[in-house]
Amino acid sequence: AAHGPASRHPGRQLEAGMRGILITCNMNERKCVGEAYSLLGEYGDLLYGPEQFSDHEERLSGSEREEDEDDVEAALKKEVGQIRASTEQKLRRFQSVESGANNVVFIRTQGIEPENLVHHILKDMHATKKKKTRVILRMLPISGTCKAFMEDMKKYTETFFEPWFKAPNKGTFQIVYKARNNSHMSREEVIKELAGIVGSLNPENKVDLNNPQYTIVVEIIKNVCCLSVVRDYVLFRKYNLQEVVKSNKEDTKQNPSSLTEDQNSNVVKPETEEEEKSSKEVKQENK
């Protein structure tokens, strides 16, 4: 971050208690943020209507509009100030924050459901096969974040998992795990503990690694654990925007799941190739 330590800007970096969308790219994070704003803005307006700003700001611009009619420059300054203020007050629907890892962009969301929004985008792209981005690879909704320590994660997920897995709700599931810039969590332990919690919410929840109804996404960056439960993870190519628009002919020729199955018979499948390279070292450690 060019503007000094992120700690001077609370709310400008990924932390526990945020929701949003985690986006991976291969280099060129700035372009990735631009693509994310434009894609999320397009679908956000579609699903939730144009962005509304707080009454406070509406009133401000309303009452002060008359005096400023003649002074365009002052009005412009005011507008810039208001945009800045609305960002500070966390009113923006989408706001990029420091993710804490290279090739990862985190867009904090306000007042919307990241899971619904991202699922809608992928469903649309899967149906139309229209390529809408160049540098974005995967787009993962993050519906909850907590501290990346086993105790915090256990306590948090006991409640977090309820909507999907607490009786009478149930489903087949898999857990996909990825850690970046973090060496104190054990992949095996996390998967074992979280699967145990899902089982305790309803014994009828069953693991399915081929085509589960739900995929529990666990993305750890530094000391923050990002979580979501997504549908159609296999169908939508691990939520990869580049893969999901490829035609079905290519799909069968190069089916990611069958390819990676042999390389890694873990509970967790490796991610896209770009990410596979970067997670090689992590895998060595974890063995």
C-alpha positions in Angstrom: 0.0 0.0 0.0 1.5 3.3 -1.1 -0.3 5.2 1.6 1.7 3.8 4.5 0.6 1.1 6.9 -3.0 0.1 6.4 -3.6 0.3 10.2 -3.9 4.1 9.8 -7.0 3.4 7.8 -9.3 1.2 9.8 -11.7 -0.5 7.5 -9.3 -0.3 4.5 -7.9 -3.8 5.0 -9.5 -7.2 5.2 -10.4 -7.9 8.8 -12.8 -10.1 10.9 -16.4 -9.0 10.7 -16.4 -8.1 7.0 -18.3 -9.5 4.1 -17.4 -9.2 0.5 -16.0 -10.8 -2.5 -12.6 -12.3 -2.8 -11.1 -12.2 -6.3 -8.0 -13.8 -7.7 -6.0 -12.5 -10.6 -2.6 -13.1 -12.2 -0.7 -9.9 -11.7 -2.3 -6.6 -12.5 -4.3 -6.1 -9.4 -5.3 -2.5 -10.3 -6.9 -3.7 -13.6 -8.6 -6.5 -11.6 -10.1 -3.9 -9.2 -11.4 -1.9 -12.1 -13.0 -5.0 -13.7 -14.5 -6.0 -10.4 -16.1 -2.6 -9.9 -17.6 -2.6 -13.3 -18.9 -6.2 -13.2 -20.3 -5.9 -9.7 -21.7 -2.5 -10.4 -23.6 -3.9 -13.5 -25.1 -6.8 -11.7 -25.5 -5.0 -8.4 -27.8 -2.4 -10.1 -29.6 -5.2 -11.9 -30.4 -7.2 -8.7 -30.7 -4.4 -6.1 -31.4 -1.3 -8.1 -29.2 1.8 -8.4 -27.1 2.5 -5.3 -28.8 4.7 -2.7 -26.8 7.1 -0.5 -27.7 8.0 3.0 -30.3 10.7 3.9 -27.6 12.7 5.5 -25.9 13.2 2.2 -29.1 13.7 0.3 -30.0 16.5 2.7 -26.6 18.1 2.4 -26.6 18.2 -1.4 -30.2 19.4 -1.4 -29.9 22.3 1.0 -26.6 23.6 -0.3 -27.5 23.2 -4.0 -29.0 26.7 -4.4 -26.1 28.7 -3.2 -23.6 26.8 -5.4 -25.5 27.0 -8.7 -23.1 29.7 -10.0 -19.9 28.2 -8.6 -19.3 25.0 -10.5 -15.9 24.4 -9.0 -17.2 24.6 -5.5 -20.0 22.2 -6.3 -17.5 19.8 -7.8 -15.3 20.0 -4.7 -18.3 19.3 -2.6 -19.2 16.3 -4.7 -15.7 14.9 -4.4 -15.9 15.5 -0.6 -19.2 13.7 -0.4 -18.0 10.7 -2.4 -15.0 10.5 -0.1 -17.2 10.9 3.0 -19.5 8.1 1.8 -16.5 5.8 1.5 -15.3 6.7 4.9 -18.8 6.0 6.4 -18.8 2.6 4.7 -21.9 3.5 2.7 -20.6 2.4 -0.7 -22.0 -0.9 -1.9 -18.6 -2.1 -3.2 -15.3 -1.0 -1.7 -11.9 -2.4 -2.4 -9.7 -3.0 0.7 -6.2 -4.4 1.1 -6.4 -8.2 1.0 -3.1 -8.9 2.6 -1.9 -11.2 -0.3 -0.6 -10.8 -3.8 -2.9 -11.5 -6.7 -5.9 -11.3 -4.4 -8.3 -8.4 -4.5 -11.0 -8.1 -1.8 -14.1 -6.0 -2.4 -16.0 -5.3 0.8 -19.8 -5.3 0.2 -22.4 -3.3 2.1 -26.1 -4.2 2.4 -26.1 -7.0 -0.2 -25.7 -10.8 -0.1 -22.4 -11.7 -1.7 -23.4 -15.4 -2.3 -26.6 -14.5 -4.2 -24.8 -11.8 -6.3 -21.8 -13.9 -7.3 -24.0 -17.0 -8.0 -26.2 -14.8 -10.2 -23.1 -13.5 -12.2 -21.7 -17.0 -12.7 -25.1 -18.4 -13.7 -25.5 -15.7 -16.3 -22.0 -16.1 -17.7 -22.4 -19.9 -17.7 -25.6 -19.5 -19.7 -24.5 -16.8 -22.2 -20.8 -17.9 -22.5 -20.0 -14.2 -22.8 -16.6 -13.4 -21.5 -16.9 -10.2 -19.4 -13.4 -9.9 -17.8 -9.8 -10.4 -18.8 -7.7 -10.4 -15.7 -10.2 -11.8 -13.1 -9.7 -15.5 -12.5 -12.0 -16.6 -9.6 -14.7 -14.7 -7.8 -15.6 -16.1 -4.4 -18.3 -14.6 -2.2 -17.3 -14.2 1.4 -20.3 -14.1 3.7 -18.4 -14.1 6.9 -14.9 -13.5 8.3 -13.4 -14.3 11.7 -10.0 -14.6 13.1 -7.9 -17.4 11.7 -7.5 -19.4 14.9 -9.1 -22.8 15.5 -11.1 -21.6 18.6 -12.5 -18.6 16.8 -13.4 -20.6 13.7 -15.2 -23.3 15.6 -17.3 -20.8 17.6 -18.0 -18.8 14.5 -19.0 -21.6 12.1 -21.3 -23.3 14.6 -23.7 -20.4 13.9 -22.6 -19.5 10.4 -23.3 -23.0 9.0 -26.8 -23.2 10.5 -28.8 -21.9 7.5 -27.6 -24.7 5.3 -26.8 -27.6 7.6 -28.8 -27.3 10.8 -31.6 -29.8 11.0 -34.1 -29.9 9.4 -31.8 -28.4 6.7 -29.2 -30.7 5.3 -27.1 -31.3 2.2 -24.1 -33.0 0.7 -20.9 -30.9 1.0 -17.2 -30.6 0.5 -14.7 -28.2 2.0 -12.1 -26.4 -0.1 -9.3 -24.8 1.8 -6.6 -22.3 0.8 -4.2 -20.4 3.1 -2.0 -17.5 2.1 0.7 -15.8 4.2 -0.3 -18.0 7.1 1.7 -20.9 8.5 0.0 -21.5 11.8 -3.1 -23.2 10.6 -3.2 -26.9 9.7 -5.3 -27.7 6.6 -6.1 -31.2 7.9 -7.2 -29.9 11.3 -9.4 -27.2 9.9 -11.1 -29.6 7.5 -11.6 -32.2 10.2 -13.0 -29.7 12.7 -15.3 -27.9 10.3 -16.7 -31.2 8.9 -17.3 -32.3 12.5 -19.4 -29.1 13.1 -21.4 -29.7 9.9 -22.0 -33.3 11.1 -23.1 -32.2 14.6 -25.7 -29.7 13.1 -27.4 -32.6 11.4 -26.0 -36.2 11.1 -27.6 -36.5 7.7 -25.1 -34.0 6.2 -22.8 -36.1 4.1 -19.5 -35.5 2.4 -19.5 -35.6 -1.4 -16.4 -34.7 -3.3 -17.7 -35.2 -6.8 -20.8 -33.1 -7.0 -21.8 -31.7 -3.6 -24.9 -29.5 -3.2 -22.8 -27.1 -1.1 -19.1 -26.2 -1.1 -17.7 -24.7 2.0 -15.1 -22.2 0.9 -12.3 -21.5 3.5 -9.9 -18.9 2.4 -7.3 -17.8 5.0 -5.2 -14.7 4.5 -2.7 -13.9 7.3 -4.9 -13.9 10.5 -8.3 -13.6 8.8 -10.5 -16.6 7.9 -12.9 -15.9 5.0 -15.9 -18.2 4.7 -18.8 -19.0 2.5 -21.1 -21.8 1.4 -21.7 -21.9 -2.3 -23.8 -23.8 -4.7 -22.8 -25.2 -8.2 -19.1 -25.0 -7.4 -18.3 -27.9 -9.8 -20.8 -26.7 -12.5 -19.4 -23.2 -12.4 -15.8 -24.4 -12.6 -14.8 -23.5 -9.1 -16.2 -20.0 -9.6 -13.6 -19.3 -12.3 -14.9 -16.6 -14.7 -12.5 -17.6 -17.4 -13.5 -21.3 -17.4 -17.2 -20.8 -16.9 -17.6 -19.2 -20.3 -15.8 -21.9 -22.3 -18.1 -24.1 -24.5 -19.3 -27.5 -23.4 -17.2 -29.1 -26.0 -14.1 -27.8 -24.3 -15.6 -28.8 -21.0 -15.7 -32.5 -21.8 -12.3 -32.4 -23.4 -10.7 -30.8 -20.4 -12.7 -31.5 -17.4 -10.9 -29.9 -14.4 -12.2 -32.2 -11.8 -11.0 -35.4 -13.5 -7.7 -33.9 -14.3 -6.9 -32.8 -10.8 -8.4 -35.9 -9.2 -5.3 -38.0 -9.8 -2.8 -35.4 -8.9 -4.3 -34.8 -5.5 -6.6 -37.2 -3.9 -7.1 -35.0 -0.9 -10.5 -33.8 0.4 -9.5 -30.6 -1.2 -8.9 -30.1 -4.9 -6.2 -27.7 -6.1 -7.5 -24.5 -7.5 -6.8 -23.0 -10.9 -3.4 -23.6 -12.5 -2.1 -20.1 -11.6 -3.0 -20.8 -8.0 -1.8 -24.3 -8.1 1.7 -23.1 -8.7 1.6 -20.7 -5.8 0.1 -23.3 -3.4 2.8 -26.0 -4.2 5.0 -24.8 -1.4 2.1 -24.8 1.0 1.3 -28.4 0.1 4.9 -29.5 0.7 4.7 -27.9 4.2 1.4 -29.5 5.0 2.6 -33.0 4.1 
